Amino acid sequence: MLRRLVAVLAAAAVAVVLQAQPASAKLPYFSVEPQPENPAPGVAAQLVVHFFDDQARQAPSTWQGPAVINDLLCLFPAGHVITGRAGCPGGRPVTVRRVDAATYTGSFSLPTGGRWLLVTFPATPRPLPAGYPDEIAIGANPVGRHAARYTVAGIWFALALLALLAVAAFMAERRARRVRHG
């Protein structure tokens, strides 16, 4: 009889644990916008967090949350994300402060260039419930986000200009020969 009671209580405890929602389920849905999208290392950038009452992110939230949220966001170098632990091990925590019921802001700066990931709910094991952002890629580049494209375009422009000058020199030489032989 005692074994049956223990088995029933254990099964009930397992069911309760499996039904429990992570801490993220207590917050309204939200979006995160880094401004600028790809900041240069060492330059102060801002995060804008918009809260919504619906998963479609159409109705701004009327949530009256805390004035400061310390554990919502963590910035990790790409490939070094650690989640499911308290705090922000190996990353840089980003604190956000309430501007109004639907908006929080915070600031950060990247210590180095390269790709970084802004992770929401770093202490919550994955996967997150539907409707919450997980990782937001921030590709910092000291020259700008399109530097590689501009470098390639610059090389092609220089080659085209060189070809144009070569054609012009060839045509001038040809005219000079006609005048001499002509």
C-alpha positions as CSV (number, residue, x, y, z in Angstrom):
1,M,0.0,0.0,0.0
2,L,2.8,2.4,0.9
3,R,4.6,1.6,-2.3
4,R,1.5,2.4,-4.4
5,L,1.2,5.8,-2.6
6,V,4.8,6.6,-3.2
7,A,4.5,5.6,-6.9
8,V,1.3,7.8,-7.3
9,L,3.0,10.7,-5.6
10,A,6.2,10.3,-7.7
11,A,4.1,10.2,-10.9
12,A,2.2,13.3,-9.9
13,A,5.4,15.1,-9.2
14,V,6.8,14.2,-12.6
15,A,3.6,15.4,-14.3
16,V,3.8,18.7,-12.4
17,V,7.5,19.2,-13.5
18,L,6.7,18.4,-17.1
19,Q,3.8,20.8,-17.2
20,A,5.8,23.7,-15.6
21,Q,6.5,26.6,-17.9
22,P,9.9,28.3,-17.9
23,A,10.3,31.8,-16.5
24,S,9.9,33.2,-20.1
25,A,6.2,32.2,-20.0
26,K,5.6,34.9,-17.2
27,L,6.7,37.7,-19.5
28,P,4.7,39.1,-22.4
29,Y,5.9,38.4,-25.9
30,F,8.7,40.7,-27.0
31,S,11.1,41.7,-29.8
32,V,14.7,42.8,-29.5
33,E,16.3,45.4,-31.8
34,P,20.0,46.3,-31.5
35,Q,20.7,49.8,-32.8
36,P,22.8,49.9,-34.9
37,E,22.4,46.4,-36.1
38,N,26.1,45.8,-36.4
39,P,28.0,48.1,-34.0
40,A,31.7,48.5,-34.2
41,P,33.7,47.1,-31.3
42,G,34.1,49.5,-28.4
43,V,31.2,51.8,-29.6
44,A,28.2,52.1,-27.4
45,A,25.1,50.5,-28.9
46,Q,21.5,50.4,-27.7
47,L,19.0,47.6,-27.4
48,V,15.3,48.4,-27.7
49,V,13.0,45.7,-26.3
50,H,9.3,46.0,-27.3
51,F,6.7,44.0,-25.3
52,F,3.5,42.8,-26.8
53,D,0.2,41.3,-25.5
54,D,-0.1,38.9,-28.4
55,Q,2.3,36.4,-30.1
56,A,1.8,38.1,-33.5
57,R,3.4,41.2,-31.9
58,Q,0.6,43.5,-33.0
59,A,-0.8,44.9,-29.7
60,P,1.7,46.8,-27.5
61,S,1.8,45.4,-24.0
62,T,0.0,46.9,-21.1
63,W,2.3,44.9,-18.7
64,Q,3.5,46.7,-15.7
65,G,6.9,45.0,-15.3
66,P,9.8,45.9,-13.0
67,A,11.7,49.1,-13.6
68,V,14.9,47.1,-14.4
69,I,15.4,43.6,-15.8
70,N,18.8,42.1,-15.2
71,D,18.5,38.6,-16.5
72,L,16.6,38.8,-19.8
73,L,19.6,39.2,-22.2
74,C,23.2,38.0,-22.4
75,L,25.7,38.7,-25.2
76,F,28.0,35.8,-26.2
77,P,30.7,35.4,-28.8
78,A,29.3,33.1,-31.5
79,G,30.1,29.5,-30.8
80,H,30.4,30.0,-27.0
81,V,26.8,30.2,-25.9
82,I,26.0,28.7,-22.5
83,T,22.3,28.4,-21.5
84,G,20.4,26.7,-18.7
85,R,22.7,28.1,-16.0
86,A,22.1,31.0,-13.6
87,G,23.8,34.3,-14.6
88,C,25.6,34.8,-17.8
89,P,28.6,32.4,-17.7
90,G,31.1,33.3,-20.4
91,G,29.0,36.1,-21.7
92,R,28.2,39.8,-21.0
93,P,24.8,40.5,-19.3
94,V,22.7,43.3,-20.8
95,T,20.4,45.1,-18.3
96,V,17.3,46.8,-19.7
97,R,15.3,49.6,-18.1
98,R,11.6,50.4,-18.5
99,V,10.8,53.4,-20.7
100,D,7.1,52.8,-20.8
101,A,4.7,49.8,-20.4
102,A,5.7,48.3,-23.8
103,T,9.4,49.4,-24.1
104,Y,12.7,48.8,-22.3
105,T,16.1,49.9,-23.4
106,G,19.7,49.0,-22.5
107,S,23.1,49.6,-23.8
108,F,26.2,47.5,-24.6
109,S,29.4,47.5,-26.4
110,L,31.3,44.7,-28.1
111,P,34.8,44.1,-26.9
112,T,36.0,42.7,-30.2
113,G,34.9,42.4,-33.8
114,G,33.4,39.2,-35.2
115,R,30.0,37.6,-34.8
116,W,28.1,37.8,-31.4
117,L,24.8,36.3,-30.3
118,L,22.4,38.1,-28.1
119,V,20.6,35.3,-26.1
120,T,17.3,35.8,-24.4
121,F,16.6,34.0,-21.1
122,P,20.2,32.7,-20.7
123,A,19.3,30.8,-17.6
124,T,16.4,28.9,-19.3
125,P,17.1,25.5,-20.9
126,R,16.2,25.3,-24.6
127,P,13.9,25.2,-26.5
128,L,12.0,28.4,-25.5
129,P,8.3,28.5,-25.8
130,A,6.9,29.6,-29.2
131,G,6.8,33.3,-29.7
132,Y,9.9,34.3,-27.8
133,P,13.2,35.3,-29.6
134,D,16.1,33.0,-28.8
135,E,19.3,34.2,-30.4
136,I,19.8,37.5,-32.2
137,A,22.9,37.6,-34.4
138,I,25.0,40.8,-34.1
139,G,27.8,40.8,-36.6
140,A,30.2,43.5,-35.4
141,N,32.7,44.7,-38.0
142,P,35.1,47.5,-37.3
143,V,34.8,48.9,-40.8
144,G,31.1,48.5,-41.2
145,R,28.7,45.7,-41.9
146,H,29.2,45.7,-45.7
147,A,33.0,46.1,-45.6
148,A,33.7,42.8,-47.5
149,R,31.2,43.7,-50.3
150,Y,32.7,47.2,-50.6
151,T,36.2,45.9,-50.8
152,V,35.3,43.5,-53.6
153,A,33.4,46.3,-55.4
154,G,36.5,48.5,-55.0
155,I,38.7,45.9,-56.6
156,W,36.4,45.4,-59.5
157,F,36.1,49.2,-60.0
158,A,39.9,49.5,-60.0
159,L,40.2,46.7,-62.6
160,A,37.5,48.2,-64.8
161,L,39.3,51.6,-64.6
162,L,42.6,50.0,-65.5
163,A,41.0,48.2,-68.4
164,L,39.5,51.5,-69.6
165,L,42.8,53.3,-69.4
166,A,44.5,50.4,-71.3
167,V,42.0,50.7,-74.1
168,A,42.4,54.5,-74.3
169,A,46.3,54.1,-74.4
170,F,45.9,51.4,-77.1
171,M,43.7,53.7,-79.2
172,A,46.0,56.6,-78.8
173,E,49.0,54.5,-79.9
174,R,47.1,53.3,-82.9
175,R,46.2,56.8,-84.0
176,A,49.8,57.9,-83.6
177,R,50.9,55.0,-85.9
178,R,48.4,56.0,-88.5
179,V,49.6,59.6,-88.5
180,R,53.3,58.5,-88.8
181,H,52.6,56.0,-91.6
182,G,49.8,57.7,-93.2
